[in-house]
Amino acid sequence: MAQLPFPTTPDSCAIGAIAITPADSDLAAAVRALYIGGSGNVKITDALGNATTFNAVQAGSILPVTAVRVWSTGTTATSIVGLV
């Protein structure tokens, strides 16, 4: 990986983005936030193992929560991108 010209602390900006297909299994790696491209509900499991559903998330929103899973069951939002 290239040396980055800025810090990569938990409160710094994302250094990458990955398309997420909701599935009832864990992501390959945790993401620090989610961009929601199409409105709907988003069910995630956070880094502490808590399953939570964010209802009526608007298109273009960023959910600033570390997620280890984006569930297909309970997620109706589309075009989800994980920020890493």
C-alpha positions as CSV (number, residue, x, y, z in Angstrom):
1,M,0.0,0.0,0.0
2,A,1.2,3.5,-0.8
3,Q,2.3,5.8,2.0
4,L,-0.7,8.1,2.6
5,P,-0.1,11.9,3.1
6,F,-2.6,12.1,5.9
7,P,-3.4,10.3,9.2
8,T,-5.6,7.2,9.2
9,T,-7.0,7.4,12.7
10,P,-10.6,6.4,13.4
11,D,-11.8,10.0,13.0
12,S,-10.0,10.5,9.7
13,C,-11.6,10.3,6.3
14,A,-12.0,7.0,4.4
15,I,-9.1,5.7,2.3
16,G,-11.2,3.6,0.1
17,A,-14.7,2.4,-0.9
18,I,-16.2,-1.0,-1.7
19,A,-19.5,-1.9,-3.2
20,I,-21.6,-3.9,-0.7
21,T,-24.1,-6.6,-1.6
22,P,-26.3,-7.2,1.5
23,A,-25.9,-10.8,2.8
24,D,-26.7,-12.6,6.0
25,S,-23.0,-13.3,6.6
26,D,-20.1,-11.1,7.6
27,L,-18.3,-8.7,5.3
28,A,-14.8,-9.7,4.2
29,A,-13.6,-6.8,6.4
30,A,-15.3,-4.2,8.6
31,V,-16.2,-0.8,7.1
32,R,-16.0,2.5,9.0
33,A,-19.2,3.9,7.4
34,L,-21.9,3.2,4.8
35,Y,-23.0,5.4,1.9
36,I,-26.6,4.7,1.0
37,G,-27.4,5.3,-2.7
38,G,-31.0,4.3,-2.7
39,S,-33.5,5.0,0.1
40,G,-34.7,2.3,2.4
41,N,-34.0,0.4,5.6
42,V,-30.5,-0.8,6.4
43,K,-29.9,-3.6,8.9
44,I,-26.3,-4.0,10.1
45,T,-24.3,-5.8,12.7
46,D,-21.8,-3.3,14.3
47,A,-18.3,-3.9,15.6
48,L,-19.7,-4.8,19.1
49,G,-22.0,-7.5,17.6
50,N,-25.2,-5.6,17.9
51,A,-27.8,-6.0,15.1
52,T,-29.5,-2.7,14.4
53,T,-31.9,-1.5,11.7
54,F,-31.8,2.1,10.5
55,N,-35.3,2.8,9.1
56,A,-36.1,5.1,6.2
57,V,-32.5,6.1,5.4
58,Q,-32.6,8.7,2.6
59,A,-30.6,8.3,-0.6
60,G,-27.3,10.0,-0.4
61,S,-26.9,9.5,3.4
62,I,-23.8,8.4,5.1
63,L,-24.2,6.2,8.2
64,P,-21.2,6.8,10.4
65,V,-21.1,3.4,12.0
66,T,-18.6,0.6,11.8
67,A,-20.3,-2.4,10.2
68,V,-19.2,-6.0,10.0
69,R,-22.4,-7.2,8.3
70,V,-25.1,-5.6,6.1
71,W,-28.0,-8.0,6.3
72,S,-30.0,-8.9,3.2
73,T,-32.9,-9.8,5.6
74,G,-34.3,-6.4,6.7
75,T,-32.3,-4.2,4.2
76,T,-34.3,-2.5,1.5
77,A,-31.9,0.3,0.7
78,T,-29.9,-0.1,-2.5
79,S,-26.5,0.9,-4.0
80,I,-24.7,0.6,-0.6
81,V,-21.0,1.5,-0.5
82,G,-18.7,0.7,2.4
83,L,-16.1,3.3,3.3
84,V,-12.8,1.9,4.7
